[in-house]
Amino acid sequence: MIAASFTIKDLLMFLHLGAGMAYALAFSLHLIKKRTPERFAAAAGLLLNGAALVAMVMISGHLPVFNLFESLVSSAFILASLHLFFNRTMESLPDVGTWVWIEILLLFAISLVFPKVLAPSRYDFNYPYIISFFMFRVGALSAILFSSTFVIQARVEENNGHSGVCLFHQGRNFLLLGTVLFLASEYSGMVWCQNGWGDMWRWSSGHLESVFVFLYLMLAFHIPSNREKARGIQSLVAGMGGFVMLALAVMRGLG
């Protein structure tokens, strides 16, 4: 039984490393504009990434969303899926795909640097509101990271004298999706806390983080864009949204 457990863990590490290598290959092929081989490498990475998530479920007995390592690997899978199904390849570089691959490799780099451990099984990991809280958090991170790629590329296009309006609007739509997922996570967390501890609560680092994220997202939506300087500030805030969320997730996971 112990030997089998170690075998599955070894398989998980192999799948995780293999997915990262396949994604790195896809990024390299993207840079030299080998589109068909890139799609095959990306599909292989997605397959290995998904298999790693299945291995996590087999080892831990719960969805892979409850700690930093699980969240990073799950976010990379969602981000790669969004890229394959909702992004159109552009002829010039850099493009949206360039930034997506950079983000995916960043997620894998962080997951390789920090401990590759799974959250221990707990009796309440089957409670729907706890699952929803963590699951929607992972979804929000992935959607907002994807949003950042469109906003960054929109700014690149504008700096090159082209219109980036369509790209910015796409980024804003995914930012809105990420915001909805974040609020769904917060609602699930409120119900979880209400059922677990009632009306007794106090401010904590988690509460402050949630308030900061909410205010940050509202700022990204409400900066007026009728002036060029204001548009630049709006692009900066919206474009950095995914990286802000990722930094907070890493600090929370290490705290």
Buried (B, 14 or more C-beta within 10 A) or exposed (E): EEEEEEEEBEBBEBBBBBBBBBBBBBBBBBBEEBEEBBBBBBBBBBBBBBBBBEBBEEBBEBBBBBBBBBBBBBBBBBBBBBBBEEBEEBEEEBBBBBBBBBBBBBBBEBBEEBEBEBBEEEEEBEBEBBBBBBBBBBBBBBBBBBBBBBBBBBBBBBEEEEEBEEBBEBBBEBBBBBBBBBBBBBBBBBBBBEEEEEEEEEEEEEEEBBEEBBEBBEBBEEBEEEEEEEBBBBBBBBBBBBBBBBEBBBEBBEE
